[in-house]
Amino acid sequence: MEVSENATMRGPLALVSIILPVHNAEQWLDECLMSVLQQDFEGAMELSVFNDASKDKSRAIIEKWKVKLEDSGISVVIGGHDSPSPRGVGYSKNQAVAQSTGSYLCFLDSDDVMMPQRVRMQYEAAGQHPTSIIGCQVRRDPPDSTERYTRWINHLTSDQLLTQVFTSHGPTVIMPTWFCSRAWFSHVGPFDEGGQGVPEDLLFFYEHLRKGGGVFRVDHSLLLYRYHLYAATHSVLDYSHMMVGAAVHMKQIHSKTTTV
């Protein structure tokens, strides 16, 4: 995916773009955007927001934070649409990426909160693993929600990040923690834009693996990962048949590479 003409006309390119899709997120946006402001990364950073037909106060909150962030040296680009219905998470992420300029992409969900060192630590890891999706450990909110799942994503060994990719849990590094180079994202992507019910992160993750990408997790808790009834995860359809097919395909690829 190429940097859009509008993005390149704005001024100097960012080193890291934080990719933030938003849909009716007024309840969480202040805390989410405060965590962008509090990053200790010293390179050029940009926030790219795409507002996907929000009907609440999300747009006003974003505009308020644009002033605060730009006063602190973080550039902000805002896109979006006011159609009657949202186009979905995959579409919003693709649009936010297209309008951004950063050499690296840091994905963030509007209901989550980054720890101050997140961008810095994942940027350092991405430089060492240029064809990998970089993840991190997370802290769950509420703390007692999805305990087994949280323990699973936080404690997989580096080998298990690849060997357990075809379990019922989905990606071994969860989407809200993804960080990667723009060049690698363009090689793999974009996200599927099928809309509600389509697991765009899982589909991208399998394509990433099919193209030889790696998986790396920064073993620090760098994200407060919220669990609530409005999370997009709850609307994902059953793609177990796809997962089985993908698992067989990946095993065939692995077999060919190990027998050469």
Secondary structure, 3 states (H helix, E strand, C coil): CCCCHHHHCCCCCCCEEEEEEECCCCCCHHHHHHHHHCCCCCCCEEEEEEEECCCCCHHHHHHHHHHHHHHCCCEEEEEEECCCCCCCHHHHHHHHHHCCCCCEEEECCCCCEECCCHHHHHHHHHHHCCCEEEEEEEEEECCCCCHHHHHHHHHCCCCHHHHCCCCCCCCCCCHHHCEEEHHHHHHHCCCCCCCCCCCHHHHHHHHHHHCCCEEEEEEEEEEEEECCCCCHHHHCCCCHHHHHHHHHHHHHHHHHHHHC
